[in-house]
């Protein structure tokens, strides 16, 4: 090997060695850099700055009095739950299981009865209202599409549908076929004259005839019957009523009248390193709405307002749980629900969920409950534990509706 070749070989090896040491040093510095970012929370802030900001999942109307949901665009079909869940309970003498998966609409597992006696008054709706607002033709739908028809007897259906008693059996084909299946041939008699036959008190239509074989309009007047007039109407899932899940909430008979007498502003959002907060305006119907957060992780939004309302804290329900529910179903979820408020009524609970200090924003969510009406006992509801469903996102200095009660610790 010549002297020139030896010199070139030496320079090559020296260059490779320098590059190797450089990469080792670069890797070490990168590790220390990222470790410091992670340890001191800088990485989260940088990521939050780079990534697009999350938008509110619910359309809102912004006003100086606070952000209101745009009821004309709010639908059950768009309310998507983001955590899996399952619960089994006993009511009315039988076991019932509700199961839900992340990404599922609440219309598929919540029932009409879960919203009974809330401000929505959805039990007063009828098929005519839904078909008119949704532009659907009822003569293209089958009786099987109307889930609560499965549980109707002839007497219960006659009580629900206006004028059905006065119609001849032969003019209502599903009922004519149903009666013939029971060995009752009464085509030329009025339906109202057959209601006292003993065996008809317990035999349900869905047990005797195939509801898929008939159109909804084969029962005249059924579209005018309010849901609450049907037997066991509470047991129908929301998506068991044709297109109810796509009906915007401004079409519900009891559209919420929001109380604007207690409104504040989101002053600061603070993450879960905050501890032991006692000036709270969050809680539950059962425990009150000034439940202190006596724990190490009290992420919250601090409010500003008039007088003593400045500085009060709405605690994140992601970290604090409170007592909820009433009656026999109060034991579900160990009697616990996320802390929050009900500024928009009892149909759902608004819960502060994710706090992002880097952007000065917080995501609120909706939580729902299971309710039943038990004969001789009355209405009972679980805690609000079914959620979270993304609701309104707020940033610091945004107005926020706090609703009732006005109590301030």
Rosetta blueprint (number, residue, H / E / L):
1 X L
2 X L
3 X H
4 X H
5 X H
6 X H
7 X H
8 X H
9 X H
10 X H
11 X H
12 X H
13 X H
14 X H
15 X H
16 X H
17 X H
18 X H
19 X H
20 X H
21 X H
22 X H
23 X H
24 X H
25 X H
26 X H
27 X H
28 X H
29 X H
30 X H
31 X H
32 X H
33 X H
34 X H
35 X H
36 X H
37 X H
38 X H
39 X H
40 X L
41 X L
42 X H
43 X H
44 X H
45 X H
46 X H
47 X H
48 X H
49 X H
50 X H
51 X L
52 X L
53 X L
54 X L
55 X L
56 X L
57 X L
58 X L
59 X L
60 X E
61 X E
62 X L
63 X L
64 X L
65 X L
66 X L
67 X L
68 X E
69 X E
70 X L
71 X H
72 X H
73 X H
74 X L
75 X L
76 X H
77 X H
78 X H
79 X L
80 X E
81 X E
82 X L
83 X L
84 X L
85 X E
86 X E
87 X E
88 X E
89 X E
90 X E
91 X E
92 X L
93 X L
94 X E
95 X E
96 X E
97 X E
98 X E
99 X E
100 X E
101 X L
102 X L
103 X L
104 X L
105 X E
106 X H
107 X H
108 X H
109 X L
110 X L
111 X E
112 X H
113 X H
114 X H
115 X H
116 X L
117 X L
118 X L
119 X L
120 X L
121 X L
122 X H
123 X H
124 X H
125 X L
126 X L
127 X H
128 X H
129 X H
130 X H
131 X H
132 X H
133 X H
134 X H
135 X L
136 X L
137 X L
138 X H
139 X H
140 X H
141 X L
142 X E
143 X H
144 X H
145 X H
146 X L
147 X H
148 X H
149 X H
150 X H
151 X H
152 X L
153 X L
154 X H
155 X H
156 X H
157 X H
158 X H
159 X H
160 X H
161 X L
162 X L
163 X L
164 X H
165 X H
166 X H
167 X L
168 X E
169 X H
170 X H
171 X H
172 X L
173 X H
174 X H
175 X H
176 X H
177 X H
178 X H
179 X H
180 X H
181 X H
182 X L
183 X L
184 X L
185 X L
186 X L
187 X L
188 X L
189 X L
190 X E
191 X H
192 X H
193 X H
194 X H
195 X L
196 X L
197 X L
198 X H
199 X H
200 X H
201 X H
202 X L
203 X L
204 X L
205 X H
206 X H
207 X H
208 X H
209 X L
210 X L
211 X H
212 X H
213 X H
214 X L
215 X E
216 X H
217 X H
218 X H
219 X L
220 X L
221 X L
222 X H
223 X H
224 X H
225 X L
226 X L
227 X H
228 X H
229 X H
230 X L
231 X L
232 X L
233 X H
234 X H
235 X H
236 X L
237 X E
238 X H
239 X H
240 X H
241 X L
242 X L
243 X L
244 X H
245 X H
246 X H
247 X L
248 X L
249 X H
250 X H
251 X H
252 X L
253 X L
254 X L
255 X L
256 X L
257 X L
258 X L
259 X L
260 X L
261 X L
262 X L
263 X E
264 X E
265 X E
266 X E
267 X E
268 X E
269 X E
270 X E
271 X L
272 X L
273 X L
274 X L
275 X L
276 X L
277 X E
278 X L
279 X L
280 X E
281 X L
282 X L
283 X E
284 X E
285 X L
286 X L
287 X L
288 X E
289 X L
290 X L
291 X L
292 X L
293 X E
294 X L
295 X L
296 X L
297 X L
298 X L
299 X L
300 X E
301 X E
302 X E
303 X E
304 X E
305 X L
306 X L
307 X H
308 X H
309 X H
310 X L
311 X L
312 X L
313 X E
314 X E
315 X E
316 X L
317 X L
318 X L
319 X L
320 X L
321 X E
322 X E
323 X E
324 X L
325 X L
326 X E
327 X H
328 X H
329 X H
330 X H
331 X H
332 X H
333 X H
334 X H
335 X H
336 X E
337 X E
338 X E
339 X L
340 X E
341 X E
342 X L
343 X L
344 X L
345 X L
346 X L
347 X L
348 X L
349 X E
350 X E
351 X E
352 X E
353 X E
354 X E
355 X E
356 X E
357 X L
358 X L
359 X L
360 X L
361 X E
362 X E
363 X E
364 X E
365 X E
366 X E
367 X E
368 X E
369 X L
370 X L
371 X E
372 X E
373 X E
374 X E
375 X L
376 X L
377 X L
378 X E
379 X E
380 X E
381 X E
382 X L
383 X L
384 X L
385 X L
386 X E
387 X E
388 X E
389 X E
390 X E
391 X E
392 X E
393 X E
394 X E
395 X E
396 X L
397 X L
398 X L
399 X E
400 X E
401 X E
402 X L
403 X L
404 X L
405 X L
406 X L
407 X L
408 X L
409 X L
